[in-house]
Amino acid sequence: MTYFTNSPLETEAVGAALGRVLLPGTVLAYRGDLGAGKTAFTRGLAKGLGCTDLVTSPTYTIVNEYVSGRIPLFHFDMYRLASSDDLWDIGWEDYLERGGVCAVEWSENVEDALEGAISVTIEKLGEDARRITIEGGESLADLSL
């Protein structure tokens, strides 16, 4: 599925639509350049999951946890990790077992640990214009904006 957005709010709306249909244990593998809108998408995703917490980028913390929604959201930033070995070292398996949604930025750095993940690619087309491509996952059949 491909969506085109023209503002951060529209990007959040796509994330919110996805969040409303996700199931516990879902892993999302994000791809996109710096400033593409991954955190804006995640703000929307959190809203769709019913999260009321302020969503920020986990760049300096590796993972931010948001547990106020119907399903916990674990937002990872793998930019500074060298390999999936580092991901396992920070307790990846524990996050998977907690039954939340794991949203992983810079997923290409830990790709071999994300088998079966839903792929979310965000491409900058202009100042605020984005192309968001979402692939994989059974729950996506119910995705509508």
C-alpha positions in Angstrom: 0.0 0.0 0.0 1.3 3.4 -0.9 0.1 6.7 0.6 1.1 10.3 -0.4 1.1 13.0 2.3 1.7 16.7 2.1 2.2 17.6 5.8 3.4 16.1 9.1 -0.2 16.0 10.2 -1.1 13.9 7.1 1.9 11.6 7.8 0.7 11.2 11.4 -2.8 10.3 10.1 -1.4 7.4 8.1 0.5 6.2 11.2 -2.7 6.5 13.2 -4.7 4.4 10.7 -2.0 1.7 10.9 -2.0 1.9 14.7 -5.7 1.2 14.9 -5.4 -2.2 13.2 -2.1 -3.5 14.6 -2.1 -6.6 16.8 0.1 -7.2 19.9 3.6 -8.5 18.9 3.7 -6.6 15.6 7.2 -5.4 14.5 7.5 -2.5 12.1 10.7 -2.0 10.2 11.1 1.7 9.2 13.3 2.9 6.3 13.8 6.5 5.5 16.5 9.2 5.4 17.0 11.7 8.3 14.1 14.1 8.4 11.9 11.8 6.3 9.1 11.8 8.9 9.7 8.5 10.9 9.0 10.2 14.2 5.9 12.0 12.9 4.6 8.7 11.6 5.3 7.1 15.0 3.4 10.0 16.8 0.4 9.0 14.7 1.0 5.3 15.3 0.9 6.0 19.0 -2.4 7.9 18.7 -3.8 5.0 16.8 -2.8 2.6 19.6 -4.5 4.9 22.1 -1.3 6.3 23.5 -1.6 9.6 25.3 2.2 10.1 26.0 4.3 12.6 24.2 6.2 10.8 21.5 9.8 11.8 20.8 12.7 10.4 18.8 14.7 7.7 20.7 18.0 8.7 19.0 19.9 9.2 22.3 18.1 6.5 24.3 17.9 3.7 21.8 14.3 2.9 22.8 11.3 4.9 24.2 8.5 3.0 25.8 4.9 4.2 25.6 2.5 2.1 27.7 -0.6 4.3 28.0 -2.4 2.8 25.0 -4.4 -0.4 24.3 -1.1 -2.0 23.2 2.4 -0.8 24.5 4.6 0.9 21.9 8.3 0.4 21.9 10.0 2.9 19.6 13.6 1.9 18.7 16.3 3.9 16.9 19.0 1.6 15.6 21.1 4.3 13.9 24.0 3.9 16.4 23.9 0.1 16.5 26.5 -1.8 14.4 24.6 -5.1 14.1 21.7 -7.1 15.3 24.0 -8.5 18.0 23.8 -5.1 19.6 20.0 -5.3 19.4 20.0 -8.6 21.3 22.3 -7.1 23.9 19.8 -4.4 24.8 17.1 -7.0 25.4 15.3 -7.2 22.1 13.9 -10.6 23.1 12.4 -9.1 26.2 10.6 -6.4 24.2 9.2 -9.0 21.8 7.9 -11.1 24.7 6.0 -8.1 26.2 3.4 -8.2 23.5 3.7 -4.6 22.4 4.3 -3.0 19.0 8.0 -2.6 18.2 8.6 0.3 15.7 12.2 0.2 14.6 13.9 3.1 12.9 17.1 2.4 10.8 15.9 -1.2 10.6 18.5 -1.9 7.9 21.2 -2.0 10.6 19.5 -5.0 12.3 17.6 -6.5 9.4 18.4 -10.1 10.2 16.6 -9.8 13.6 13.4 -8.5 12.1 12.1 -11.5 10.1 8.4 -11.1 9.4 8.3 -7.4 10.2 5.9 -5.0 8.4 8.0 -2.7 6.2 7.3 1.1 6.4 9.3 3.1 3.9 9.0 6.9 4.1 10.5 8.9 1.2 10.8 12.7 1.0 9.3 14.0 -2.3 9.6 17.7 -1.4 9.5 20.1 1.6 6.6 18.3 3.3 5.5 15.8 0.7 6.1 12.1 1.5 5.5 8.8 -0.1 4.8 6.1 2.6 4.9 2.5 1.5 3.6 -0.2 3.9 4.2 -3.8 3.0 3.5 -7.1 4.8 1.3 -8.1 7.7 -2.1 -9.7 7.8 -3.7 -6.8 9.7 -3.1 -4.4 6.8 -6.2 -5.6 5.0 -8.3 -3.5 7.4 -6.1 -0.3 6.9 -8.2 2.6 5.6 -7.7 6.4 5.9 
